Amino acid sequence: MPPVNEYQAVDESKVALHRPAVKRTVEDITQNDLDILRAVITHYVFENGYDSVNAKNKLPEDEELLILITPGRIRELLQMSRHDLPTRQITHSLQKLEELKIKAQYHVRNEKGSRSCSIEGHLFELGIGNSDSGKRVNEYALLFNTGWGRYFVHNVRCGNFIVIRDFPYAQLNNGAKNLFYTVMSMPNHYFYRRQDKLLSLINSKDDQNQPRAITRLEEYLSDLTDQQLITWKLEKGIYQIKRLYKPAIGTLNISFDQIRDAQPFLEKRHENSEEGPSNGDTENIEKGEEYEEMGRILKRLMSKEKRSKQENMYYEIVQGIEAMRDRTSGISDVREFENDYAQARLHKDWKSYSAYYLWTHPEFREWFSNHDESKWNETYRQYQGIFRQVESNTELLGQLVEWREAVEDYLKNA
């Protein structure tokens, strides 16, 4: 068969399909490939609960174009075993779908029905998260950041998709899911909070009616317990929650013991960056000494029981870096969207990061200011206030960004 096939659609428009080439071999898209794509979109719909009301909305924002899914989840949705659908077959199918290219008219949903739009190019870009050994696929990342991809995701969000199977987690309401995300984002598997603090943390909308808010909170806790995701108890006004699922491994691989103020180190690092070039040996020695000093500073900071306000900002930024490393661990073959991938994760999970860590990302600050949820989202208003506090201190502005860059640089090279 030729690499490019032309067809005539039902509305008599022309469609050109460029058959995908993987490892220089031109192949056809099979029903098995489409089933795997269906599983990916089923997962997306289950997680977000989209339906026809979204036909009134604009095209999806960037943070809504990224779908993360594991090979095991794909097999679960297709009700197939590892033997029947090995991971290498899933990977090959997704690589074929990534390389598929089309030129056609595409019907995009809107309130009045649909409108015809021209599309040309690929549906998505594929990233593959591998284990540390590189022998196992931990996760696939599909970024639908193309013209066709945006239209496709918009149509999915508008309900152009039939959910056939169901599973218990999908039936949880957003309050229970929000609580579970909060528990999963914490560094320890035990989680302690007073009633009022926990209600505030999960952004309860019943804050004007305390008894009702508590009832709803305990319904969420019970629902999560029924699904064997957590166990919990209430003692002396404090909720003690134990998660039964472990987050993905990807935390800092260093032990921690005492601290000193990191500011002299940052000032010295800044001065060194402004100096002219030195010979290679001297530069390598200085770099080695810098990394050793950074390691000592991190150890002291992370083990301190009582921190100053600025030390706590540094501490929370390190936690944000840990979380981002965890969530992007092992992603490879992502082509040119590494930064887009990280930004999409920030947009998707921003409530689970410290406001100080988020502030150090200029792209996120721009998105945050243009994505105003202040009318209904208490957490958003709290973060807005913290952003304003940081921006009112001109000396602090550069320090926080330098700290994040220094820690990331250290972890990349340590």
C-alpha positions as CSV (number, residue, x, y, z in Angstrom):
1,M,0.0,0.0,0.0
2,P,1.2,3.6,-0.7
3,P,2.5,5.7,2.3
4,V,-0.3,8.2,1.7
5,N,-3.9,7.2,1.0
6,E,-6.7,9.6,-0.1
7,Y,-10.3,9.0,0.7
8,Q,-13.6,10.8,0.3
9,A,-15.6,11.4,3.5
10,V,-19.3,11.2,3.9
11,D,-19.7,14.9,3.4
12,E,-17.6,14.5,0.2
13,S,-14.6,16.3,1.6
14,K,-11.2,14.8,0.9
15,V,-9.2,13.0,3.6
16,A,-5.4,12.2,3.2
17,L,-4.0,9.7,5.6
18,H,-0.2,9.4,6.0
19,R,0.5,5.9,7.2
20,P,2.8,5.8,10.3
21,A,6.4,4.8,10.0
22,V,8.0,3.3,13.2
23,K,11.7,2.4,12.9
24,R,11.5,3.1,9.2
25,T,8.8,0.6,8.6
26,V,5.5,1.9,7.2
27,E,2.5,0.2,8.9
28,D,-1.3,0.4,9.1
29,I,-3.4,1.4,12.1
30,T,-5.2,-1.7,13.4
31,Q,-8.3,-2.1,15.6
32,N,-5.9,-3.1,18.4
33,D,-4.2,0.2,18.1
34,L,-7.5,2.0,18.3
35,D,-8.6,0.0,21.3
36,I,-5.5,1.2,23.1
37,L,-6.3,4.8,22.2
38,R,-9.9,4.2,23.4
39,A,-8.5,3.0,26.8
40,V,-6.4,6.1,27.1
41,I,-9.5,8.3,26.5
42,T,-11.7,6.2,28.8
43,H,-9.2,6.8,31.6
44,Y,-9.3,10.6,30.8
45,V,-13.1,10.6,30.9
46,F,-13.3,8.6,34.1
47,E,-10.8,10.9,35.8
48,N,-12.6,14.1,34.8
49,G,-16.3,13.2,34.2
50,Y,-16.8,15.1,31.0
51,D,-20.2,15.4,29.2
52,S,-22.2,17.4,26.7
53,V,-22.4,20.6,28.9
54,N,-18.8,21.3,27.8
55,A,-20.0,22.0,24.3
56,K,-20.5,25.6,25.6
57,N,-16.8,25.9,26.5
58,K,-13.8,27.1,24.5
59,L,-11.1,24.8,23.4
60,P,-9.2,23.2,26.3
61,E,-6.4,25.0,28.2
62,D,-2.9,23.6,27.9
63,E,-3.1,21.8,31.3
64,E,-6.1,19.8,30.0
65,L,-4.2,18.4,27.0
66,L,-1.9,16.0,28.9
67,I,-3.0,12.5,29.7
68,L,-0.9,10.2,31.9
69,I,-1.6,6.5,32.0
70,T,0.3,3.3,33.0
71,P,0.4,0.1,30.9
72,G,-1.4,-1.7,33.7
73,R,-4.2,0.8,33.6
74,I,-4.6,0.3,29.9
75,R,-4.8,-3.5,30.4
76,E,-7.3,-3.0,33.2
77,L,-9.7,-0.9,31.0
78,L,-9.4,-3.4,28.1
79,Q,-9.8,-6.3,30.5
80,M,-6.7,-8.0,29.1
81,S,-3.8,-9.8,30.9
82,R,-0.1,-8.9,30.5
83,H,0.2,-12.1,28.5
84,D,-2.5,-11.0,26.0
85,L,-1.3,-7.4,25.8
86,P,2.4,-7.0,26.7
87,T,3.8,-3.6,27.4
88,R,5.9,-3.6,24.3
89,Q,2.8,-4.0,22.2
90,I,1.1,-1.1,23.9
91,T,4.3,1.0,23.3
92,H,4.4,0.1,19.7
93,S,0.7,0.9,19.2
94,L,1.1,4.3,20.8
95,Q,4.2,5.0,18.7
96,K,2.2,4.2,15.5
97,L,-0.7,6.4,16.6
98,E,1.8,9.2,17.4
99,E,3.2,9.0,13.8
100,L,-0.2,8.9,12.1
101,K,-0.7,12.1,10.2
102,I,-4.0,13.4,8.6
103,K,-5.2,16.2,6.4
104,A,-8.9,16.6,6.4
105,Q,-12.0,18.5,7.6
106,Y,-12.9,17.9,11.2
107,H,-16.3,18.5,12.8
108,V,-15.8,20.3,16.2
109,R,-18.6,20.3,18.7
110,N,-20.3,23.6,19.8
111,E,-23.6,24.6,21.3
112,K,-25.4,24.6,17.9
113,G,-24.1,21.2,16.9
114,S,-20.7,21.4,15.2
115,R,-18.6,23.4,12.8
116,S,-16.1,22.1,10.2
117,C,-12.4,22.9,10.8
118,S,-9.4,22.1,8.7
119,I,-6.8,19.9,10.4
120,E,-3.3,18.8,9.2
121,G,-0.7,17.0,11.2
122,H,-0.4,14.6,14.2
123,L,-2.9,13.8,17.0
124,F,-0.5,13.8,20.0
125,E,3.2,13.6,21.1
126,L,4.3,10.7,23.2
127,G,6.6,10.6,26.2
128,I,7.6,7.3,27.9
129,G,8.5,7.2,31.6
130,N,10.9,4.3,32.2
131,S,12.1,2.7,35.4
132,D,15.6,3.5,36.8
133,S,16.9,0.5,35.0
134,G,15.2,1.5,31.7
135,K,13.8,-2.0,31.3
136,R,10.2,-1.2,32.4
137,V,7.7,1.4,31.3
138,N,6.2,3.1,34.3
139,E,3.9,5.6,32.5
140,Y,3.0,7.1,29.2
141,A,2.5,10.8,28.7
142,L,0.3,11.8,25.7
143,L,0.3,15.5,24.9
144,F,-2.5,16.5,22.6
145,N,-1.0,20.0,21.9
146,T,-1.6,20.0,18.2
147,G,-4.5,21.5,16.1
148,W,-6.1,18.1,15.6
149,G,-5.3,17.1,19.2
150,R,-7.0,20.2,20.7
151,Y,-10.1,19.6,18.6
152,F,-10.1,15.9,19.5
153,V,-9.8,16.6,23.3
154,H,-12.5,19.2,23.0
155,N,-14.9,16.8,21.4
156,V,-14.1,14.2,24.1
157,R,-14.8,16.8,26.8
158,C,-18.1,17.6,25.1
159,G,-19.3,14.0,25.5
160,N,-18.4,12.5,22.1
161,F,-17.5,9.4,23.9
162,I,-19.4,6.5,25.4
163,V,-18.2,5.1,28.6
164,I,-18.9,1.4,28.6
165,R,-17.2,0.1,31.7
166,D,-17.2,1.5,35.2
167,F,-15.0,1.1,38.3
168,P,-15.4,2.3,41.9
169,Y,-12.9,5.1,42.0
170,A,-14.7,6.8,39.1
171,Q,-17.9,7.0,41.2
172,L,-16.2,9.1,43.9
173,N,-17.2,12.7,44.0
174,N,-14.7,15.5,43.6
175,G,-14.5,16.1,47.3
176,A,-13.3,12.6,48.0
177,K,-10.9,12.7,45.1
178,N,-9.5,16.1,46.3
179,L,-9.0,14.6,49.8
180,F,-7.2,11.6,48.4
181,Y,-4.9,13.7,46.2
182,T,-4.1,15.8,49.3
183,V,-3.2,12.7,51.3
184,M,-1.2,11.2,48.5
185,S,0.9,14.4,48.0
186,M,2.2,14.4,51.6
187,P,5.7,13.1,52.3
188,N,4.7,10.6,54.9
189,H,2.0,7.8,54.8
190,Y,0.5,9.1,58.1
191,F,-1.3,12.4,57.9
192,Y,-2.6,14.4,60.9
193,R,-4.8,17.5,60.8
194,R,-7.4,19.2,63.1
195,Q,-10.9,19.3,61.7
196,D,-10.9,23.0,60.8
197,K,-7.5,22.7,59.1
198,L,-8.4,19.7,57.1
199,L,-11.6,21.3,55.9
200,S,-9.7,24.3,54.8
201,L,-7.0,22.2,53.1
202,I,-9.5,20.3,50.9
203,N,-11.3,23.6,50.1
204,S,-14.6,22.6,51.6
205,K,-17.5,24.6,50.2
206,D,-19.6,24.1,53.4
207,D,-17.4,26.4,55.5
208,Q,-20.5,28.4,56.6
209,N,-22.2,25.3,58.0
210,Q,-19.6,23.5,60.2
211,P,-21.7,20.4,61.1
212,R,-22.6,19.8,57.5
213,A,-19.0,20.3,56.4
214,I,-17.8,17.7,59.0
215,T,-20.4,15.2,57.9
216,R,-19.3,15.6,54.3
217,L,-15.7,15.3,55.2
218,E,-16.3,12.0,57.1
219,E,-18.4,10.7,54.1
220,Y,-15.3,11.3,51.9
221,L,-13.1,9.5,54.5
222,S,-15.5,6.6,54.7
223,D,-15.7,6.3,50.9
224,L,-12.0,6.2,50.6
225,T,-11.8,3.6,53.3
226,D,-14.4,1.4,51.6
227,Q,-12.2,1.4,48.5
228,Q,-9.2,0.4,50.7
229,L,-7.3,3.6,49.8
230,I,-6.9,4.8,53.4
231,T,-7.7,4.1,57.0
232,W,-8.6,6.8,59.5
233,K,-9.7,7.7,63.0
234,L,-10.6,10.8,64.9
235,E,-9.0,11.4,68.3
236,K,-9.3,14.6,70.4
237,G,-10.4,16.6,67.4
238,I,-7.5,15.4,65.2
239,Y,-8.0,13.2,62.1
240,Q,-5.3,10.5,61.8
241,I,-5.2,9.3,58.2
242,K,-3.0,6.5,56.9
243,R,-2.8,6.0,53.2
244,L,-2.6,2.5,51.9
245,Y,-1.1,3.4,48.5
246,K,2.4,4.6,48.0
247,P,3.3,7.5,45.7
248,A,5.8,6.8,43.0
249,I,9.4,6.7,44.2
250,G,11.4,9.7,43.2
251,T,12.4,11.7,46.3
252,L,15.8,13.1,47.2
253,N,18.5,10.4,47.6
254,I,20.3,12.2,50.4
255,S,20.1,12.0,54.2
256,F,19.6,15.1,56.3
257,D,21.1,16.3,59.6
258,Q,21.6,20.2,60.7
259,I,21.5,23.8,58.9
260,R,22.9,27.2,58.4
261,D,21.5,30.1,56.4
262,A,21.8,29.4,52.7
263,Q,22.0,33.0,51.7
264,P,25.8,33.4,51.9
265,F,26.1,30.4,49.6
266,L,23.7,31.9,47.1
267,E,25.5,35.2,47.1
268,K,28.8,33.4,46.5
269,R,27.3,31.2,43.8
270,H,25.9,34.4,42.1
271,E,29.3,36.1,42.2
272,N,31.0,33.0,40.7
273,S,28.5,33.0,37.8
274,E,29.4,36.6,36.9
275,E,33.2,35.9,36.8
276,G,35.0,35.3,33.5
277,P,36.0,31.8,32.3
278,S,38.6,29.9,34.2
279,N,40.6,26.8,33.2
280,G,38.8,23.5,33.2
281,D,40.5,22.0,36.3
282,T,39.9,25.0,38.5
283,E,36.3,25.2,37.4
284,N,35.7,21.5,38.1
285,I,37.2,21.8,41.6
286,E,35.1,24.9,42.3
287,K,32.0,23.1,41.1
288,G,32.8,20.1,43.3
289,E,33.2,22.3,46.3
290,E,30.0,24.1,45.5
291,Y,28.0,20.8,45.3
292,E,29.5,19.6,48.6
293,E,28.5,22.8,50.3
294,M,25.0,22.7,48.8
295,G,24.6,19.1,50.1
296,R,25.5,20.2,53.6
297,I,23.0,23.1,53.5
298,L,20.2,20.8,52.3
299,K,20.9,18.3,55.0
300,R,20.7,20.9,57.7
301,L,17.7,22.6,56.3
302,M,15.6,19.4,55.9
303,S,16.3,18.1,59.4
304,K,15.6,21.3,61.3
305,E,12.5,21.1,63.5
306,K,12.0,24.9,63.8
307,R,12.7,27.1,60.8
308,S,12.6,30.8,60.3
309,K,10.1,32.2,57.9
310,Q,12.6,32.4,55.1
311,E,14.0,29.0,55.9
312,N,10.5,27.6,55.6
313,M,10.2,29.2,52.1
314,Y,13.4,27.4,51.1
315,Y,12.1,24.2,52.7
316,E,8.8,24.3,50.8
317,I,10.6,25.0,47.5
318,V,12.7,21.8,48.0
319,Q,9.5,19.9,48.7
320,G,8.1,21.2,45.4
321,I,11.2,20.2,43.5
322,E,11.0,16.7,45.1
323,A,7.3,16.4,44.0
324,M,8.1,17.5,40.5
325,R,11.0,15.0,40.2
326,D,8.6,12.4,41.4
327,R,6.0,13.2,38.9
328,T,8.3,13.5,35.9
329,S,10.7,10.8,37.0
330,G,12.0,8.7,34.1
331,I,10.1,10.5,31.3
332,S,12.1,10.1,28.1
333,D,11.6,10.5,24.3
334,V,9.5,13.5,25.0
335,R,11.1,15.4,22.1
336,E,10.7,19.1,22.4
337,F,8.0,19.4,25.2
338,E,10.0,18.7,28.4
339,N,9.2,22.2,29.7
340,D,5.6,22.0,28.5
341,Y,5.3,18.7,30.3
342,A,6.5,20.2,33.6
343,Q,4.3,23.2,33.2
344,A,1.3,21.1,32.4
345,R,1.9,19.1,35.7
346,L,2.1,22.4,37.6
347,H,-1.2,23.6,36.1
348,K,-2.9,20.2,36.7
349,D,-1.6,19.7,40.3
350,W,-0.9,23.3,41.5
351,K,-2.8,22.8,44.8
352,S,-0.4,20.1,45.8
353,Y,2.7,22.4,45.5
354,S,3.8,25.2,47.8
355,A,2.9,28.7,46.7
356,Y,6.6,29.7,47.1
357,Y,7.7,26.9,44.7
358,L,5.0,27.8,42.2
359,W,6.0,31.5,42.3
360,T,9.6,30.7,41.2
361,H,8.2,29.6,37.8
362,P,7.5,32.7,35.6
363,E,5.4,30.7,33.2
364,F,3.2,29.5,36.0
365,R,2.8,33.0,37.4
366,E,1.6,34.2,34.0
367,W,-0.9,31.3,33.7
368,F,-2.1,31.8,37.3
369,S,-2.8,35.5,36.8
370,N,-4.8,34.7,33.6
371,H,-6.7,31.8,35.2
372,D,-8.6,33.7,37.8
373,E,-10.5,31.4,40.2
374,S,-10.6,34.0,43.1
375,K,-14.4,34.3,43.0
376,W,-14.9,30.7,44.2
377,N,-11.6,29.0,45.1
378,E,-10.3,29.8,48.6
379,T,-6.9,28.1,48.0
380,Y,-6.5,30.3,44.9
381,R,-7.1,33.4,47.0
382,Q,-4.6,32.2,49.6
383,Y,-1.9,31.7,46.9
384,Q,-2.7,35.1,45.4
385,G,-2.0,36.7,48.8
386,I,1.3,34.8,49.2
387,F,2.4,35.9,45.6
388,R,1.7,39.5,46.6
389,Q,3.7,39.2,49.8
390,V,6.7,37.8,47.8
391,E,6.5,40.4,45.2
392,S,6.4,43.2,47.7
393,N,9.9,42.2,48.9
394,T,12.3,43.1,46.0
395,E,15.3,41.4,47.8
396,L,13.4,38.2,48.3
397,L,12.3,37.9,44.6
398,G,15.7,36.9,43.3
399,Q,16.6,34.8,46.3
400,L,13.8,32.3,45.9
401,V,14.4,31.8,42.2
402,E,18.2,31.4,42.8
403,W,17.5,28.9,45.5
404,R,15.2,26.7,43.3
405,E,17.8,26.8,40.4
406,A,20.6,26.0,42.8
407,V,18.8,23.0,44.3
408,E,17.8,21.7,40.9
409,D,21.3,22.1,39.6
410,Y,22.7,20.2,42.6
411,L,20.3,17.3,42.2
412,K,21.0,17.0,38.5
413,N,24.7,16.7,39.1
414,A,25.1,15.3,42.6
